[in-house]
Amino acid sequence: MTELPGIPGSTISLAVAGQRTQAATRGKADETQGGGDRQTLQEACTEFESLFLYQLLKEMRATIPDDGYLGKSMQSETYTSLFDIEIARRLSAQKGIGLADFLMQQMANRLSENSREEIAD
C-alpha cells in the first residue's frame, strides 16, 4: 500500500486493483453464460495500468534531487502525488503503454478456455 503524502488515510493499493480485476473476470465469465459485461474487465485492466504508471512516475520522481525552486514541503509532495495520479489516469485512458490491452487479451483468452471446459463438462 502506498499512502499519499499529506493526505491522511489515502492509500493506493495493488491489492484493490487485483480485486477489481478478479471481479471483472467473474463478470466476464458471467457474460459467456448470458450475463455480465466485457466493459467491466476493460475498466479493471485500464485501472491496473493507471496504477502501474503511477508507481512508475512516483519512483522516477524519487530520483530527482530535492534542491529545486520550491524545495521539499508537505504541500509540494501532495501536489506532485496528485499530479502523478492524474497523469497516470489520463495516459491509461488514452492509449497508455499497452499493458491494459495485453491484460485484456490474456484474460479474455483464459476466460474463453474456461468457458469451453465448463461446456464440455
N, C-alpha and C positions, 0 to 999 in steps of 0.2 A: 504494500500500500504506500502511496505517496501522498503526503499532506502538502497542500498549497501553503506557502509561507504567508503569514499574516491573516489567514482565513481559518479560524479555529473550527475544527470538525469537518473540514472539507477534505475529502480524500478521493483519489482516483485509484481504482483497483483493477488489476488484471483479472482477478477472480470474478468481478462483476461482469466484465466483458465476456469472460468464458461462460458464465451462467447464461447471459443473454444469447450467446451463440448456441449453447445447448438447447435453450428454449426455442430458438428459431429453427434448429434442426428438428426438434419434435414437431414444430409447426409444419415444416416441410414434409415430414413423414405423414402427418395428417392429410396434407394436400394430396399425396399419392393415393390416399384412401378416400378422397372425396371432400375433405375439408382443409383448413389451413391456408397458408399464404406464403408464396415464394418471396414476396416483398419483405417479410419479416426477417428471413435469412439474409437477404441482401443488406438490410439495415444493420443487422448484427455484425456482418463482415466489414461494412464501412466503418462502424463504430470501433471495431477492433483495430482497423488500420489507423484510425484517428488517434487512438490511444498509443499505438506503436510510434506514430510520428511525433506525438507529444513527448514521449520518453526520449526519443532521438534528439529532438530540439533541446530538451532540458539538459541532457548530457553534453551536447555540443556547447550550449551556453555556459556550462560549468567550466569549460576550458578557457574562457575569456577572462583576462585579468580584471580585478575589481577597481582598478585605479582610473575609472572613466570620469566623465564630466559630472555626473550625478552622484558618484560614489555608491557605496552599498548601504541601502537602508531597507527597512521592512516594506516601505511603500514601493520602492523600485523593484524589490523581489516579487511582491504581489502583482504589480503591473506586468512584469515580464512573464510570470507564470500564466496569467490570464491571456496575455498576448500570444504566448506559445500554444495554449489550448485552442484559441480561435484560429490561429494559422493552421494547426493540425486538422481541425474540423473542416475548414474550407478546402484544404488540399485534398483530403479524403473525399469530400463531397463532389469535387470535380473529378479529374482522372486519378489523382493520387499517385502512388508508386506501383500500383498493380497488385498489392497484397490482398485487397478485398476481392478482386476478380479471381485471383488464384485460390483463395479460401472458398469462394463461392463455387468454383469449378470442382474442387476436391470434395466438398461436402455434398454437392449435387450428385456427383458420381457415386459416392458412398451410399447415399440415400436410395438411389435407383437400384444399386446392387442389393441393399437390404430389402427393398420392396419386392424385388424378384424372388428373393429367398423366402419371404413370407407367403407369397402367392404359391410357390412350389410346395410349401409345407401344407 
